[in-house]
Amino acid sequence: MLARVARIGGTAILAGGASAGAIAAGALGEEAQRSAIFMLMQLDDKLRPTLAATLPAEAFICLYSATRTPFAKAMGKSAGKQPASLPAGGAESVRVMGLSFRNDLGNAAGLDKDGSLLDFNYAIGAGYTVVGTVLSEPHTGNLFSFLGGLWRGNAWTPLPLSGGALNSLGLPSQGVAAAMSNIAAFRERHALPPQRAERTGKAKGGGGRGAGGEAAGGGFPIGVSIMGHPAHADPAQKLEGVLHCVREALPLADFIEVNESCPNVHHGSGGASATEELAARLRAIVAVRDA
């Protein structure tokens, strides 16, 4: 299931407009919502090559770009309230760096930008997830105009035959406050408090398998990916944005990922100054963490 969700990447041929809106609004019961979501995935898997061959390239890209976010939200709302029952003899729990992971397969940053897919990832059996990348304040990302201005938004398109995808989203984010609100609500719904690793320099429990987790179904660490706001040109302002994200995330995140490179945003000219800025940024993050 995780592999299929990763390959589909949150798209569907029929996900736009009223279809996604009705599902997202809860017009269907939980079971009906789940059935509709997976039906859309299966339809998309079958029809995507035909669509790519018949639609103009810009129309194909616009279709998937426009439906990515609505479908992802509908997918998130289709999740059940209980975690998946993992098959006996399947994925084993893992304990590493003092944190308990339900298993070693999870979702990296990029799919769940603001924590709206936490219930979905938890329900399908992910061992952990990373929310983000989140920014200190809202950001639209890269906006493109399609079909003569008929639709304007973030560009995302699947590759029809390979199962991969291309994007130039440019780090769209609702801001760290919105992401933390979603994480807090998820933790309350499932009674999953943040794990607190013992900072001993070694993996608590030996880092082996089968150690079990703190919560029902094993541990489900939530990481938060952060970086400096692309719109902040001043290095001091950008750094303060990173530190603000650290302060906001620490009470709710099990771990923090520092995103230092996005191919779709400008990061300066690089060189020695960039290396010095990176070192200073990491020192500042550690200082905030320790405080």
C-alpha positions as CSV (number, residue, x, y, z in Angstrom):
1,M,0.0,0.0,0.0
2,L,2.8,2.4,0.9
3,A,4.5,1.7,-2.4
4,R,1.3,2.3,-4.3
5,V,0.6,5.6,-2.6
6,A,4.2,6.7,-3.2
7,R,3.9,5.8,-6.9
8,I,0.5,7.4,-7.4
9,G,1.8,10.5,-5.5
10,G,-1.6,11.8,-4.6
11,T,-3.2,12.2,-8.1
12,A,-6.3,10.9,-9.8
13,I,-7.9,11.4,-13.2
14,L,-11.3,12.3,-11.6
15,A,-10.0,14.1,-8.5
16,G,-10.8,17.6,-9.6
17,G,-13.8,19.8,-8.9
18,A,-16.9,18.4,-7.3
19,S,-15.6,14.8,-6.9
20,A,-12.7,15.8,-4.6
21,G,-14.8,18.4,-2.9
22,A,-17.6,16.0,-2.0
23,I,-15.2,13.5,-0.6
24,A,-13.2,16.1,1.3
25,A,-16.4,17.5,2.8
26,G,-17.3,14.1,4.2
27,A,-20.4,13.7,2.0
28,L,-19.7,10.0,1.9
29,G,-19.2,7.6,4.9
30,E,-15.7,6.5,5.8
31,E,-15.9,3.2,4.0
32,A,-17.4,4.9,0.9
33,Q,-14.7,7.5,1.0
34,R,-12.0,5.0,1.1
35,S,-13.5,3.0,-1.7
36,A,-13.9,6.1,-3.9
37,I,-10.3,7.1,-3.2
38,F,-8.8,3.8,-4.2
39,M,-11.1,3.5,-7.2
40,L,-9.7,6.9,-8.4
41,M,-6.2,5.6,-7.9
42,Q,-6.9,2.5,-9.9
43,L,-8.6,4.5,-12.7
44,D,-5.7,6.8,-12.8
45,D,-3.2,4.0,-13.0
46,K,-5.0,2.5,-16.0
47,L,-5.9,5.7,-17.9
48,R,-2.8,7.9,-17.3
49,P,-0.9,6.6,-20.4
50,T,-3.9,7.2,-22.6
51,L,-4.4,10.7,-21.2
52,A,-0.8,11.5,-21.9
53,A,-1.1,10.3,-25.4
54,T,-4.3,12.2,-26.2
55,L,-4.1,15.4,-24.3
56,P,-1.8,18.3,-25.2
57,A,1.2,18.3,-22.8
58,E,0.2,21.5,-21.1
59,A,-3.4,20.3,-20.5
60,F,-2.0,17.0,-19.1
61,I,0.3,18.8,-16.7
62,C,-2.4,21.3,-15.7
63,L,-4.9,18.4,-15.0
64,Y,-2.5,16.8,-12.5
65,S,-1.2,20.0,-11.1
66,A,-4.7,21.3,-10.3
67,T,-5.9,18.1,-8.8
68,R,-2.9,17.2,-6.7
69,T,-3.8,19.2,-3.6
70,P,-7.5,18.5,-3.5
71,F,-7.0,14.8,-4.0
72,A,-4.3,14.7,-1.3
73,K,-6.7,16.4,1.2
74,A,-9.5,14.0,0.2
75,M,-7.1,11.1,0.6
76,G,-6.2,12.3,4.1
77,K,-9.8,12.6,5.1
78,S,-10.5,9.0,3.8
79,A,-8.3,7.4,6.5
80,G,-9.8,5.4,9.2
81,K,-9.3,6.3,12.9
82,Q,-7.4,3.1,13.8
83,P,-3.9,2.1,12.7
84,A,-3.5,-0.6,10.2
85,S,-3.1,-4.2,11.5
86,L,0.3,-5.2,10.3
87,P,0.6,-8.8,9.1
88,A,2.2,-11.3,11.4
89,G,5.8,-11.8,10.4
90,G,5.8,-8.6,8.4
91,A,7.6,-5.4,9.2
92,E,9.2,-5.3,12.6
93,S,9.5,-2.4,15.0
94,V,12.8,-0.6,15.1
95,R,14.5,1.4,17.8
96,V,17.2,3.8,16.8
97,M,18.7,6.9,18.4
98,G,16.3,6.5,21.3
99,L,13.1,6.5,19.2
100,S,10.8,3.7,18.6
101,F,9.6,3.2,15.0
102,R,6.6,1.0,14.2
103,N,8.7,-0.3,11.2
104,D,11.4,1.0,8.9
105,L,9.2,2.1,6.0
106,G,7.8,5.6,6.1
107,N,7.1,8.8,4.1
108,A,9.7,11.4,3.5
109,A,9.1,15.1,3.4
110,G,7.4,16.5,0.3
111,L,4.1,14.6,0.1
112,D,2.5,15.8,3.4
113,K,3.3,19.5,3.4
114,D,1.3,20.5,6.5
115,G,0.4,17.4,8.4
116,S,-3.0,16.9,6.8
117,L,-2.1,13.3,5.8
118,L,-1.0,12.1,9.2
119,D,-4.1,10.0,9.8
120,F,-3.7,8.5,6.3
121,N,-0.1,7.5,6.8
122,Y,-0.8,6.2,10.3
123,A,-3.8,4.1,9.1
124,I,-2.0,2.4,6.2
125,G,0.8,1.2,8.4
126,A,3.7,3.7,7.9
127,G,6.5,3.3,10.5
128,Y,7.0,7.0,10.7
129,T,6.4,10.2,8.6
130,V,8.1,13.5,8.0
131,V,5.8,16.6,7.7
132,G,6.9,19.5,5.5
133,T,9.1,21.1,4.4
134,V,7.4,23.7,6.7
135,L,8.4,27.4,6.7
136,S,8.2,30.1,9.3
137,E,5.2,31.8,7.5
138,P,2.9,30.9,4.6
139,H,4.4,30.6,1.1
140,T,2.7,30.0,-2.2
141,G,5.7,28.3,-3.8
142,N,6.3,28.6,-7.6
143,L,3.2,29.7,-9.4
144,F,2.8,28.9,-13.1
145,S,0.0,29.9,-15.5
146,F,-1.6,27.2,-17.6
147,L,-3.9,27.3,-20.6
148,G,-3.8,31.0,-21.1
149,G,-4.3,31.8,-17.5
150,L,-7.2,29.4,-17.0
151,W,-5.5,27.9,-14.0
152,R,-2.5,29.2,-12.0
153,G,-0.6,27.1,-9.4
154,N,2.2,24.8,-8.5
155,A,3.4,22.5,-11.3
156,W,3.4,18.7,-10.6
157,T,3.1,16.0,-13.2
158,P,3.4,12.2,-13.2
159,L,5.5,10.5,-15.8
160,P,2.9,8.3,-17.6
161,L,4.8,5.1,-17.9
162,S,7.6,5.0,-15.3
163,G,5.5,5.7,-12.1
164,G,7.8,8.7,-11.3
165,A,6.9,12.3,-11.3
166,L,8.4,15.8,-11.8
167,N,7.5,18.9,-9.9
168,S,8.5,22.6,-9.5
169,L,6.4,23.2,-6.4
170,G,8.9,25.6,-4.9
171,L,8.1,24.8,-1.2
172,P,4.4,25.8,-0.8
173,S,3.6,25.9,2.9
174,Q,0.8,27.0,5.1
175,G,3.4,28.0,7.7
176,V,4.7,26.3,10.7
177,A,1.8,27.3,12.9
178,A,-0.7,25.4,10.7
179,A,1.5,22.3,10.6
180,M,2.0,22.2,14.3
181,S,-1.8,22.6,14.9
182,N,-2.4,19.6,12.6
183,I,0.3,17.5,14.4
184,A,-1.1,18.5,17.9
185,A,-4.6,17.5,16.8
186,F,-3.4,14.1,15.4
187,R,-1.5,13.4,18.6
188,E,-4.6,14.1,20.7
189,R,-6.9,11.9,18.5
190,H,-4.6,8.9,18.7
191,A,-3.1,9.5,22.2
192,L,0.4,9.6,20.8
193,P,2.6,12.0,22.8
194,P,6.0,12.9,21.4
195,Q,8.8,10.5,22.2
196,R,11.7,11.9,24.1
197,A,15.0,10.2,23.2
198,E,17.7,10.0,25.9
199,R,20.6,12.0,24.6
200,T,23.4,9.6,25.5
201,G,25.0,9.5,22.1
202,K,23.8,5.9,21.6
203,A,20.6,4.3,20.4
204,K,18.4,3.6,23.4
205,G,17.7,-0.1,23.4
206,G,20.6,-0.9,21.2
207,G,19.1,0.2,17.9
208,G,17.9,-3.4,17.2
209,R,14.7,-4.8,15.8
210,G,11.7,-6.1,17.7
211,A,12.0,-3.7,20.6
212,G,8.4,-2.7,20.4
213,G,6.9,0.8,20.7
214,E,5.4,3.1,23.3
215,A,1.9,3.2,21.7
216,A,-0.6,0.7,20.3
217,G,0.8,-0.7,17.0
218,G,4.3,0.5,17.8
219,G,5.9,3.9,17.8
220,F,5.0,6.4,15.1
221,P,7.7,9.1,15.1
222,I,6.7,12.4,13.4
223,G,9.6,14.3,11.9
224,V,9.3,18.0,10.9
225,S,11.3,19.2,7.9
226,I,12.3,22.9,8.1
227,M,14.3,25.4,6.1
228,G,14.7,29.1,5.6
229,H,11.9,30.9,3.9
230,P,12.7,31.4,0.1
231,A,11.3,34.9,0.2
232,H,13.7,36.0,2.9
233,A,16.7,37.5,1.1
234,D,18.5,38.7,4.3
235,P,20.5,35.9,5.8
236,A,19.7,37.0,9.4
237,Q,16.0,37.0,8.7
238,K,16.2,33.6,7.0
239,L,18.1,32.2,10.0
240,E,15.6,33.6,12.4
241,G,12.8,31.9,10.4
242,V,14.6,28.6,10.7
243,L,15.0,29.0,14.5
244,H,11.4,30.0,14.8
245,C,10.5,26.7,13.2
246,V,12.7,24.8,15.6
247,R,11.1,26.4,18.6
248,E,7.6,25.7,17.3
249,A,8.4,22.1,16.3
250,L,10.3,21.0,19.4
251,P,7.3,20.4,21.7
252,L,5.5,18.3,19.1
253,A,8.1,16.7,16.8
254,D,9.9,13.5,17.6
255,F,12.8,14.6,15.4
256,I,13.7,17.6,13.1
257,E,15.0,17.4,9.6
258,V,17.0,20.5,8.4
259,N,16.3,20.9,4.6
260,E,19.4,22.5,3.1
261,S,18.6,22.0,-0.6
262,C,15.6,22.3,-2.8
263,P,16.2,22.2,-6.6
264,N,13.2,24.5,-7.2
265,V,14.3,27.5,-5.2
266,H,17.3,29.8,-5.3
267,H,19.9,29.2,-2.6
268,G,22.5,31.8,-3.5
269,S,25.8,31.4,-5.3
270,G,27.3,28.7,-3.0
271,G,31.0,28.7,-2.3
272,A,32.9,29.4,0.9
273,S,30.3,31.8,2.2
274,A,27.5,29.3,1.8
275,T,29.6,26.7,3.8
276,E,30.1,29.3,6.6
277,E,26.4,30.1,6.7
278,L,25.6,26.4,6.9
279,A,28.0,25.9,9.8
280,A,26.6,29.0,11.6
281,R,23.0,27.8,11.0
282,L,23.7,24.4,12.4
283,R,25.4,25.8,15.5
284,A,22.4,28.1,16.1
285,I,19.9,25.3,15.7
286,V,21.8,23.1,18.2
287,A,21.9,26.0,20.6
288,V,18.1,26.5,20.4
289,R,17.6,22.8,20.8
290,D,19.8,22.6,23.9
291,A,18.2,25.7,25.4
